[in-house]
């Protein structure tokens, strides 16, 4: 509700507009979100990132936003990595580092910043996955799996860090209103190893593009930040095509959808989760962890699916088969499966 107050100040001209926004926020399924920018939960006189004026002039430039990203993303990434590694894996044993983000880019970039802050080996193999959107964590898991299959001594560290709220746009378009309602900031890390010493086992991956949704979900760079296109048609596309895509993914493994014990679905929004449940013919309770992440954090782009995965891992001692999926520009559907 604090964030709503900021949005009403910027977007809502009339009391009717304000009531409509209040209704949307209450129906969103989101209770709280996080941001590296404090302005969203403060009054206009306490804004620091944005000018203290309702028209936000002069509007923050892309350069200013990337400076904030460069300051906060490495520190947040390191926190996530330390939480992931704990006392079990020493940073010096990491052989590969994959950094994932669609909300900030530079060279030298996040990979080198993380390497220095964590004192990783200077010979570590680095790769950056940029601008792939909400499904990028699954793409990173796919790359890590391939690396570990090629060399069983590999220890691949993935960190997904997204500062979505840096890219707030002031024009009251449907896309901007939707983005400012859904997205938050966050970071998640996961370690993939080839030694098969406990943990969960990656089984398979499958990706498919829904071409008719090409322009319904997009992410583009502008001088005033990155701009989102997210049409209301996306849930309809997912409801229509998701089950058939999952069936093709499961067919590769000789399995059926009925054999899936846990679903790890990207919490892109309440309507997207409802569309997935309808498409698969399952109860919304089967997506409980996805709804919990949406409620507690909003949509954190690529990091979201790892937040859901962690919740499932913490609750489930035994998994017959977990299947995960995320959606992004294209319209791309990425899936993966694991067991323990």
N, C-alpha and C positions, 0 to 999 in steps of 0.2 A: 504493500500500500504506500510505502514511502517512495518507491520508484514511480508509482502511478502519479503521485503529486508532481514530480519533476516533469513527467510526460504531459500532464494536463497543462502545466505552465507553458510548455513549448508548443504543443500540438493543438490543444482545445481552445477554440475561439468562443464558443457559446456554452451555456449550461447544458444544453442538449448533447453537445459533443462530449462534454465531461462525463455525463451520465452513461453514454455509450461506452466510453473507455473504461469506466468503473465496472460496468457489466462484463466486458471482455476480460479484464484482469481477474475478476472473481471467478469466471468460468474457465480460466486457463489451466487449472490443475497445478499451478506454480505458487508456492508459498514464499519462497525467497530465492534470491540470486546473489552472486558475488561479482564485484568489479574492483579493478585496481584504481578506478576513479571514484573518489568519495562524493562527487557532486550529486550523483543520482539519488542519494538519500538525505540531502541537505537543502535548506532554503537558498534562494537566489543570492542572498548576501554572503553566503559561505562558499560559493562556487570558486574553485581554483583552476580547474581544467578549462571550463567554459567561461567566456566573458559574462559579467554579471548584468546581462540584459536579456529580455525575453526573446529577442531575435537572434541571440547568440553571436552577434557581430563584434569583432572579426571572427569568423568561424574557424576553428582549429584546422590547420593544414595537414596534409598527409605526412609531411616531414615531422611536424610536432607529434603526431600520433605514433610514428615509428620510433621517435626518441623515447616516448613513454614505454613502448613495447621493449625496446632494447634495455631499458632500466629494469623492468619488472619481470619479463619472461624468463630470463636466466635464473633469477632467485626462486621463482615459483617452480621452475623445472627441477632445480636442485632439491627443493623440499620434497617434491613428488618422488624423485629418484631415491633419496635417503629413506623415505617411507617404504619404498618398494624393496630395496636391498636389505634394510635392517642390519643385523649383525651377522647375517648368513653368508653374504657374498661381498668380498672386498672389491672396491672400485678398480683396483689395479688388475683384477682378473678379467675385466670386461674386454672382449676382443672387438666388438662392433657397437657403434652408436648410431641409432636412427632417430633423428629429430623430426617431428611432425607438427606442422602449423599451416593454417590458411589465413591467419590474422596478422602476420608480420614477417617481413623478409629483409635480409641485408647480407652483405658479404664483406668481411668475415661476419658470420651469423651465429644463430643460437647453438649450433653444434660446437663451434670453437669456444664459445662462452661457457657452455656446460663442461667441456673438456678441461678448461682451465680451473673453473671453480671446484670441480670434483677431483682435480689432480689425476685425471685419467692418463693412460699411457699416450705419449706423443705420437706413437706409431699406430694408434687405434684406427680401425677402418670406419670412416664416417660417411653418412649419406643423409640428405635432407629431402623430406617429402613435403612439398609445398603446394598449396592452392588446390588440393583435391577435395576439400570440404569434409562433410560429416562422416564419410565412410573411410577416411584415410588411415585410421588406426588398423582396420582390417587389412588394408593394403600393406601396411607396415608389418603386421603379423605374418602375412604371406611371404614377404621378403625375408623376414627373420627365419621362418620355417625352412625356406630354400637354402639359406646360408648354413643352418644347422644340419640339414640333410647332407650337404656337401662336405662339411667338416664337423664331426661330432665333438670336437674340442671347443667349438664356438660358444660364446656367451654374448648374446645380442641384447643390448639394452635399448628399449623404445621409450621415448618420452613425447607425449602429445600435449602441447601447451597452446591454449587459445585465449586471446584477450579480445573477445567479440565486442565488448562494450566500447572499445576504442573507436569503433566505426559507426557510432550513432549518426544518423542523418536527420536534419531538421525539417525537411519537406514532408508534409502530412500526406504522403502517398500510402496506399494499402500495404505495399512491400515494406516501407519504413515503419509503419505502425506495427506490423506483424513481427518484424525483426526486433524492435525495441521491446516488445512484449515477451519474446521467447528467450533471447540469448543472454548468457552470462559468461563469466571468466572462470578458468580452471585449468588444472594440469594433472595428468595421470601418467604413471610409468609402469612398464611391465618388462620382466626379464624372460627371454626365451633361450633355452640351453639345449645342447645336443646330447647331454650325458644321461638323460632319462633317470635322474635321481629324484624320484618323487614328483609331486606337483600334478598338473593336468597335462594331457597329451593332445596336441593339435593333430586333427585327423585330415581335414580337407578344406578346400576353398572353392568358391564358385562366384563368378561375376557375370552380370548381364545388364545391358543398357535397354531402357525403354525409350526409343527414339521419339515417340510422340510427346514425351515430356521434356524435350530438349530445352525449351525456353521457359519452362515452368519453375525451374530451380537453377539459378545462376549466381555467380559471385565474381564481380568485376572491380578493377582498380580505377579510382577516379582521384582527382586532385584534392578532394575533400574526404578521402578515406575509401575503404572498400564498400561497394554497394551490393545489396542483396536483392535478388528477385525470388520471391517465394509465393507462387499463386495458390489460390484456394482450391485449385484443381488437383494438386499433388496427392492429397488423401484419396481422391477418387481413382487416380491412376494406380496407387498402391493397392487399394482394395480390389481393383479389377485384375491386376497382373501378378500380385505377390505370390499367391498360392502356386500358380503354374511355374513361376521361377524357382520356388522352393522345391517343388516336385522334381524339376530337372536337376537341381543341386543334389537332392537326396538320391536320385537315381544313379548318380556316379558311384555312390557307396553301397548300392543295393539295399537301401533302407526306405522306409515309408515315413511320412509326417507323423503318423500315429506312434512311432517308436521314439519320438523326441520327448525326453523327460524334462528339459529346462529350455526356456526361450530367453535369449539375450538380445533384445531389440533396442535399437537406438531411439531414445526418447526425444524425437524431433519435435513433438508437440502432442497434445491430448488427442487431436483428431487423427494424427498419423498412427498412434497406438491403437485407437479404436478401429481404424481401417485395417491394420494388420490382424487384429483379433477377428474381425468380420471375414476377412479373406481366408484365414486359416480355419474358421469355424470353431474357435476356442473361446473360453471364458476370459474376460479381462483379468481375472485373478491369476491366470497363467503368466501375465506380464507384470506381476506385482513389483518386481525390482525396478523395472523400467519406469513405472509410475512413481516409485519412491524417489528415484534420481531426478525426474522431472519436477516433482514437488519440492525437493530440497535444493536444487541447483539450477533448474531451467535447462535449456539446451546449451551444452558446452562444446558444440561442434564435435571435432574428432575425439576429444577426451571422453565424451559421454558414454560410449559403448564400454570403455574400460571401467568407468564408475559402476555401471550395471554389472559387468563381469565380476568385479570385486565383491559386490553385495551377494551375488549368487554363490561365489566360492566360500564366503564366510558362513553362509547358511547351510550349505549342502555338503555333507560328508561323502555322499555317493551320488554320482551322476551316470546314468546309463548312456545318455547322449544329450549334449547341449548344442543347440544351433543358434548362432547369432547372425544378425543382419543390420546393415545401416544403409542410408540412402544419401545421395548427393547429386551434384550437377551432372546433367547428362540426358535424362535422369538415370543415374547409375545405382544399381542394387548390388552390394557386396555381401557375401555370406561366408561363414566359417563354421566348423564344428569341432568339438573337443569331447574328451571323456577322461575319467580318472580311474 
